């Protein structure tokens, strides 16, 4: 079963998120440092939480790994990626590690 890592960037009072920096620079760091372990990835930019409801998250990044060993290897290489977070947001990221199924 595949393993996923989701990184959620919540919208809070006074939080900001630089989408352009995130897409161009931060995701480039993800690819350079963790990419060899990632099977697939998708980033969802928050637009709304439902009709007439603001988004609860600036963005959610979902990374798919073949197994826990690949996840562990990616996390071990994530130092420069984590250090880059303050360059595009002041939101405190949340993480969810899980298994996928259909």
CNS distance restraints for C-alpha pairs under 8 A (distance, minus, plus):
assign (resid   1 and name CA) (resid  66 and name CA) 7.31 0.50 0.50
assign (resid   1 and name CA) (resid  67 and name CA) 6.98 0.50 0.50
assign (resid   1 and name CA) (resid  99 and name CA) 6.54 0.50 0.50
assign (resid   1 and name CA) (resid 100 and name CA) 6.49 0.50 0.50
assign (resid   1 and name CA) (resid 101 and name CA) 7.09 0.50 0.50
assign (resid   2 and name CA) (resid  64 and name CA) 6.69 0.50 0.50
assign (resid   2 and name CA) (resid  65 and name CA) 5.75 0.50 0.50
assign (resid   2 and name CA) (resid  66 and name CA) 4.88 0.50 0.50
assign (resid   2 and name CA) (resid  67 and name CA) 5.53 0.50 0.50
assign (resid   2 and name CA) (resid  99 and name CA) 5.85 0.50 0.50
assign (resid   2 and name CA) (resid 100 and name CA) 5.63 0.50 0.50
assign (resid   2 and name CA) (resid 101 and name CA) 7.87 0.50 0.50
assign (resid   3 and name CA) (resid  64 and name CA) 5.88 0.50 0.50
assign (resid   3 and name CA) (resid  65 and name CA) 5.12 0.50 0.50
assign (resid   3 and name CA) (resid  66 and name CA) 6.34 0.50 0.50
assign (resid   3 and name CA) (resid  67 and name CA) 5.58 0.50 0.50
assign (resid   3 and name CA) (resid  68 and name CA) 6.35 0.50 0.50
assign (resid   3 and name CA) (resid  71 and name CA) 7.29 0.50 0.50
assign (resid   3 and name CA) (resid  97 and name CA) 7.17 0.50 0.50
assign (resid   3 and name CA) (resid  98 and name CA) 5.68 0.50 0.50
assign (resid   3 and name CA) (resid  99 and name CA) 4.58 0.50 0.50
assign (resid   3 and name CA) (resid 100 and name CA) 6.19 0.50 0.50
assign (resid   4 and name CA) (resid  62 and name CA) 6.70 0.50 0.50
assign (resid   4 and name CA) (resid  63 and name CA) 5.50 0.50 0.50
assign (resid   4 and name CA) (resid  64 and name CA) 4.55 0.50 0.50
assign (resid   4 and name CA) (resid  65 and name CA) 6.04 0.50 0.50
assign (resid   4 and name CA) (resid  71 and name CA) 8.00 0.50 0.50
assign (resid   4 and name CA) (resid  96 and name CA) 7.91 0.50 0.50
assign (resid   4 and name CA) (resid  97 and name CA) 5.60 0.50 0.50
assign (resid   4 and name CA) (resid  98 and name CA) 5.25 0.50 0.50
assign (resid   4 and name CA) (resid  99 and name CA) 6.00 0.50 0.50
assign (resid   4 and name CA) (resid 100 and name CA) 6.85 0.50 0.50
assign (resid   5 and name CA) (resid  62 and name CA) 5.82 0.50 0.50
assign (resid   5 and name CA) (resid  63 and name CA) 5.17 0.50 0.50
assign (resid   5 and name CA) (resid  64 and name CA) 6.61 0.50 0.50
assign (resid   5 and name CA) (resid  71 and name CA) 7.80 0.50 0.50
assign (resid   5 and name CA) (resid  95 and name CA) 6.95 0.50 0.50
assign (resid   5 and name CA) (resid  96 and name CA) 5.77 0.50 0.50
assign (resid   5 and name CA) (resid  97 and name CA) 4.56 0.50 0.50
assign (resid   5 and name CA) (resid  98 and name CA) 6.64 0.50 0.50
assign (resid   6 and name CA) (resid  60 and name CA) 6.65 0.50 0.50
assign (resid   6 and name CA) (resid  61 and name CA) 5.47 0.50 0.50
assign (resid   6 and name CA) (resid  62 and name CA) 4.42 0.50 0.50
assign (resid   6 and name CA) (resid  63 and name CA) 6.28 0.50 0.50
assign (resid   6 and name CA) (resid  95 and name CA) 5.59 0.50 0.50
assign (resid   6 and name CA) (resid  96 and name CA) 5.07 0.50 0.50
assign (resid   6 and name CA) (resid  97 and name CA) 6.38 0.50 0.50
assign (resid   7 and name CA) (resid  60 and name CA) 5.62 0.50 0.50
assign (resid   7 and name CA) (resid  61 and name CA) 5.13 0.50 0.50
assign (resid   7 and name CA) (resid  62 and name CA) 6.60 0.50 0.50
assign (resid   7 and name CA) (resid  93 and name CA) 6.32 0.50 0.50
assign (resid   7 and name CA) (resid  94 and name CA) 5.72 0.50 0.50
assign (resid   7 and name CA) (resid  95 and name CA) 4.69 0.50 0.50
assign (resid   7 and name CA) (resid  96 and name CA) 6.64 0.50 0.50
assign (resid   8 and name CA) (resid  57 and name CA) 6.69 0.50 0.50
assign (resid   8 and name CA) (resid  58 and name CA) 7.90 0.50 0.50
assign (resid   8 and name CA) (resid  59 and name CA) 6.19 0.50 0.50
assign (resid   8 and name CA) (resid  60 and name CA) 4.47 0.50 0.50
assign (resid   8 and name CA) (resid  61 and name CA) 6.55 0.50 0.50
assign (resid   8 and name CA) (resid  93 and name CA) 5.50 0.50 0.50
assign (resid   8 and name CA) (resid  94 and name CA) 5.01 0.50 0.50
assign (resid   8 and name CA) (resid  95 and name CA) 6.21 0.50 0.50
assign (resid   9 and name CA) (resid  57 and name CA) 5.40 0.50 0.50
assign (resid   9 and name CA) (resid  58 and name CA) 5.50 0.50 0.50
assign (resid   9 and name CA) (resid  59 and name CA) 5.49 0.50 0.50
assign (resid   9 and name CA) (resid  60 and name CA) 6.27 0.50 0.50
assign (resid   9 and name CA) (resid  91 and name CA) 6.14 0.50 0.50
assign (resid   9 and name CA) (resid  92 and name CA) 6.63 0.50 0.50
assign (resid   9 and name CA) (resid  93 and name CA) 4.74 0.50 0.50
assign (resid   9 and name CA) (resid  94 and name CA) 6.45 0.50 0.50
assign (resid  10 and name CA) (resid  56 and name CA) 5.89 0.50 0.50
assign (resid  10 and name CA) (resid  57 and name CA) 4.12 0.50 0.50
assign (resid  10 and name CA) (resid  58 and name CA) 5.91 0.50 0.50
assign (resid  10 and name CA) (resid  59 and name CA) 7.56 0.50 0.50
assign (resid  10 and name CA) (resid  91 and name CA) 6.34 0.50 0.50
assign (resid  10 and name CA) (resid  92 and name CA) 7.22 0.50 0.50
assign (resid  10 and name CA) (resid  93 and name CA) 6.83 0.50 0.50
assign (resid  10 and name CA) (resid  94 and name CA) 7.64 0.50 0.50
assign (resid  11 and name CA) (resid  15 and name CA) 6.06 0.50 0.50
assign (resid  11 and name CA) (resid  16 and name CA) 7.78 0.50 0.50
assign (resid  11 and name CA) (resid  55 and name CA) 7.37 0.50 0.50
assign (resid  11 and name CA) (resid  56 and name CA) 5.35 0.50 0.50
assign (resid  11 and name CA) (resid  57 and name CA) 4.94 0.50 0.50
assign (resid  11 and name CA) (resid  58 and name CA) 5.76 0.50 0.50
assign (resid  11 and name CA) (resid  91 and name CA) 7.07 0.50 0.50
assign (resid  12 and name CA) (resid  91 and name CA) 7.20 0.50 0.50
assign (resid  15 and name CA) (resid  89 and name CA) 7.17 0.50 0.50
assign (resid  15 and name CA) (resid  90 and name CA) 5.75 0.50 0.50
assign (resid  15 and name CA) (resid  91 and name CA) 5.51 0.50 0.50
assign (resid  16 and name CA) (resid  88 and name CA) 7.83 0.50 0.50
assign (resid  16 and name CA) (resid  89 and name CA) 5.43 0.50 0.50
assign (resid  16 and name CA) (resid  90 and name CA) 6.08 0.50 0.50
assign (resid  16 and name CA) (resid  91 and name CA) 6.86 0.50 0.50
assign (resid  17 and name CA) (resid  58 and name CA) 6.60 0.50 0.50
assign (resid  17 and name CA) (resid  88 and name CA) 5.60 0.50 0.50
assign (resid  17 and name CA) (resid  89 and name CA) 4.50 0.50 0.50
assign (resid  17 and name CA) (resid  90 and name CA) 7.25 0.50 0.50
assign (resid  17 and name CA) (resid  91 and name CA) 7.60 0.50 0.50
assign (resid  18 and name CA) (resid  22 and name CA) 6.18 0.50 0.50
assign (resid  18 and name CA) (resid  88 and name CA) 4.93 0.50 0.50
assign (resid  18 and name CA) (resid  89 and name CA) 6.46 0.50 0.50
assign (resid  19 and name CA) (resid  23 and name CA) 6.05 0.50 0.50
assign (resid  19 and name CA) (resid  88 and name CA) 7.62 0.50 0.50
assign (resid  20 and name CA) (resid  24 and name CA) 6.06 0.50 0.50
assign (resid  21 and name CA) (resid  25 and name CA) 5.31 0.50 0.50
assign (resid  21 and name CA) (resid  26 and name CA) 6.47 0.50 0.50
assign (resid  21 and name CA) (resid  88 and name CA) 6.25 0.50 0.50
assign (resid  22 and name CA) (resid  26 and name CA) 4.71 0.50 0.50
assign (resid  22 and name CA) (resid  27 and name CA) 6.14 0.50 0.50
assign (resid  22 and name CA) (resid  88 and name CA) 6.30 0.50 0.50
assign (resid  23 and name CA) (resid  27 and name CA) 5.56 0.50 0.50
assign (resid  23 and name CA) (resid  28 and name CA) 7.75 0.50 0.50
assign (resid  24 and name CA) (resid  28 and name CA) 6.29 0.50 0.50
assign (resid  25 and name CA) (resid  29 and name CA) 6.48 0.50 0.50
assign (resid  26 and name CA) (resid  30 and name CA) 6.41 0.50 0.50
assign (resid  26 and name CA) (resid  81 and name CA) 7.02 0.50 0.50
assign (resid  26 and name CA) (resid  84 and name CA) 6.91 0.50 0.50
assign (resid  26 and name CA) (resid  85 and name CA) 7.80 0.50 0.50
assign (resid  27 and name CA) (resid  31 and name CA) 6.21 0.50 0.50
assign (resid  28 and name CA) (resid  32 and name CA) 6.13 0.50 0.50
assign (resid  29 and name CA) (resid  33 and name CA) 5.99 0.50 0.50
assign (resid  29 and name CA) (resid  34 and name CA) 7.93 0.50 0.50
assign (resid  29 and name CA) (resid  80 and name CA) 7.38 0.50 0.50
assign (resid  29 and name CA) (resid  81 and name CA) 5.91 0.50 0.50
assign (resid  30 and name CA) (resid  34 and name CA) 5.36 0.50 0.50
assign (resid  30 and name CA) (resid  35 and name CA) 6.21 0.50 0.50
assign (resid  30 and name CA) (resid  78 and name CA) 7.57 0.50 0.50
assign (resid  30 and name CA) (resid  81 and name CA) 6.02 0.50 0.50
assign (resid  31 and name CA) (resid  35 and name CA) 4.07 0.50 0.50
assign (resid  31 and name CA) (resid  36 and name CA) 7.49 0.50 0.50
assign (resid  33 and name CA) (resid  74 and name CA) 7.61 0.50 0.50
assign (resid  33 and name CA) (resid  77 and name CA) 5.85 0.50 0.50
assign (resid  33 and name CA) (resid  78 and name CA) 6.43 0.50 0.50
assign (resid  33 and name CA) (resid  80 and name CA) 7.64 0.50 0.50
assign (resid  33 and name CA) (resid  81 and name CA) 7.49 0.50 0.50
assign (resid  34 and name CA) (resid  38 and name CA) 6.74 0.50 0.50
assign (resid  34 and name CA) (resid  73 and name CA) 7.90 0.50 0.50
assign (resid  34 and name CA) (resid  74 and name CA) 4.77 0.50 0.50
assign (resid  34 and name CA) (resid  75 and name CA) 7.49 0.50 0.50
assign (resid  34 and name CA) (resid  77 and name CA) 6.05 0.50 0.50
assign (resid  34 and name CA) (resid  78 and name CA) 6.45 0.50 0.50
assign (resid  35 and name CA) (resid  74 and name CA) 7.61 0.50 0.50
assign (resid  37 and name CA) (resid  65 and name CA) 6.76 0.50 0.50
assign (resid  37 and name CA) (resid  70 and name CA) 5.21 0.50 0.50
assign (resid  37 and name CA) (resid  71 and name CA) 7.00 0.50 0.50
assign (resid  37 and name CA) (resid  73 and name CA) 6.89 0.50 0.50
assign (resid  37 and name CA) (resid  74 and name CA) 5.75 0.50 0.50
assign (resid  38 and name CA) (resid  63 and name CA) 6.52 0.50 0.50
assign (resid  38 and name CA) (resid  64 and name CA) 5.95 0.50 0.50
assign (resid  38 and name CA) (resid  65 and name CA) 5.19 0.50 0.50
assign (resid  38 and name CA) (resid  66 and name CA) 7.72 0.50 0.50
assign (resid  38 and name CA) (resid  70 and name CA) 7.26 0.50 0.50
assign (resid  38 and name CA) (resid  71 and name CA) 7.74 0.50 0.50
assign (resid  38 and name CA) (resid  74 and name CA) 7.48 0.50 0.50
assign (resid  39 and name CA) (resid  63 and name CA) 7.51 0.50 0.50
assign (resid  39 and name CA) (resid  64 and name CA) 5.40 0.50 0.50
assign (resid  39 and name CA) (resid  65 and name CA) 5.17 0.50 0.50
assign (resid  39 and name CA) (resid  66 and name CA) 6.43 0.50 0.50
assign (resid  40 and name CA) (resid  63 and name CA) 5.95 0.50 0.50
assign (resid  40 and name CA) (resid  64 and name CA) 5.08 0.50 0.50
assign (resid  40 and name CA) (resid  65 and name CA) 7.22 0.50 0.50
assign (resid  41 and name CA) (resid  61 and name CA) 7.29 0.50 0.50
assign (resid  41 and name CA) (resid  62 and name CA) 5.51 0.50 0.50
assign (resid  41 and name CA) (resid  63 and name CA) 4.41 0.50 0.50
assign (resid  41 and name CA) (resid  64 and name CA) 6.04 0.50 0.50
assign (resid  42 and name CA) (resid  61 and name CA) 5.94 0.50 0.50
assign (resid  42 and name CA) (resid  62 and name CA) 5.36 0.50 0.50
assign (resid  42 and name CA) (resid  63 and name CA) 6.73 0.50 0.50
assign (resid  43 and name CA) (resid  59 and name CA) 6.86 0.50 0.50
assign (resid  43 and name CA) (resid  60 and name CA) 5.72 0.50 0.50
assign (resid  43 and name CA) (resid  61 and name CA) 4.28 0.50 0.50
assign (resid  43 and name CA) (resid  62 and name CA) 6.17 0.50 0.50
assign (resid  44 and name CA) (resid  59 and name CA) 5.47 0.50 0.50
assign (resid  44 and name CA) (resid  60 and name CA) 5.22 0.50 0.50
assign (resid  44 and name CA) (resid  61 and name CA) 6.33 0.50 0.50
assign (resid  45 and name CA) (resid  57 and name CA) 7.94 0.50 0.50
assign (resid  45 and name CA) (resid  58 and name CA) 6.10 0.50 0.50
assign (resid  45 and name CA) (resid  59 and name CA) 4.36 0.50 0.50
assign (resid  45 and name CA) (resid  60 and name CA) 6.64 0.50 0.50
assign (resid  46 and name CA) (resid  55 and name CA) 5.46 0.50 0.50
assign (resid  46 and name CA) (resid  56 and name CA) 7.35 0.50 0.50
assign (resid  46 and name CA) (resid  57 and name CA) 5.51 0.50 0.50
assign (resid  46 and name CA) (resid  58 and name CA) 4.93 0.50 0.50
assign (resid  46 and name CA) (resid  59 and name CA) 5.12 0.50 0.50
assign (resid  46 and name CA) (resid  60 and name CA) 7.54 0.50 0.50
assign (resid  47 and name CA) (resid  54 and name CA) 7.18 0.50 0.50
assign (resid  47 and name CA) (resid  55 and name CA) 5.50 0.50 0.50
assign (resid  47 and name CA) (resid  58 and name CA) 7.89 0.50 0.50
assign (resid  48 and name CA) (resid  52 and name CA) 7.57 0.50 0.50
assign (resid  48 and name CA) (resid  53 and name CA) 5.79 0.50 0.50
assign (resid  48 and name CA) (resid  54 and name CA) 4.71 0.50 0.50
assign (resid  48 and name CA) (resid  55 and name CA) 3.95 0.50 0.50
assign (resid  48 and name CA) (resid  56 and name CA) 7.48 0.50 0.50
assign (resid  49 and name CA) (resid  53 and name CA) 5.06 0.50 0.50
assign (resid  49 and name CA) (resid  54 and name CA) 5.34 0.50 0.50
assign (resid  49 and name CA) (resid  55 and name CA) 4.37 0.50 0.50
assign (resid  49 and name CA) (resid  56 and name CA) 6.20 0.50 0.50
assign (resid  50 and name CA) (resid  54 and name CA) 7.37 0.50 0.50
assign (resid  50 and name CA) (resid  55 and name CA) 7.77 0.50 0.50
assign (resid  65 and name CA) (resid  70 and name CA) 5.93 0.50 0.50
assign (resid  65 and name CA) (resid  71 and name CA) 5.90 0.50 0.50
assign (resid  66 and name CA) (resid  70 and name CA) 6.52 0.50 0.50
assign (resid  67 and name CA) (resid  71 and name CA) 6.58 0.50 0.50
assign (resid  68 and name CA) (resid  72 and name CA) 6.01 0.50 0.50
assign (resid  69 and name CA) (resid  73 and name CA) 6.14 0.50 0.50
assign (resid  70 and name CA) (resid  74 and name CA) 6.12 0.50 0.50
assign (resid  71 and name CA) (resid  75 and name CA) 6.16 0.50 0.50
assign (resid  72 and name CA) (resid  76 and name CA) 6.12 0.50 0.50
assign (resid  73 and name CA) (resid  77 and name CA) 6.45 0.50 0.50
assign (resid  74 and name CA) (resid  78 and name CA) 6.23 0.50 0.50
assign (resid  75 and name CA) (resid  79 and name CA) 7.93 0.50 0.50
assign (resid  78 and name CA) (resid  82 and name CA) 6.12 0.50 0.50
assign (resid  79 and name CA) (resid  83 and name CA) 6.21 0.50 0.50
assign (resid  80 and name CA) (resid  84 and name CA) 6.29 0.50 0.50
assign (resid  81 and name CA) (resid  85 and name CA) 6.98 0.50 0.50
assign (resid  84 and name CA) (resid  88 and name CA) 7.63 0.50 0.50
assign (resid  85 and name CA) (resid  89 and name CA) 6.28 0.50 0.50
assign (resid  85 and name CA) (resid  90 and name CA) 7.99 0.50 0.50
assign (resid  86 and name CA) (resid  90 and name CA) 5.94 0.50 0.50
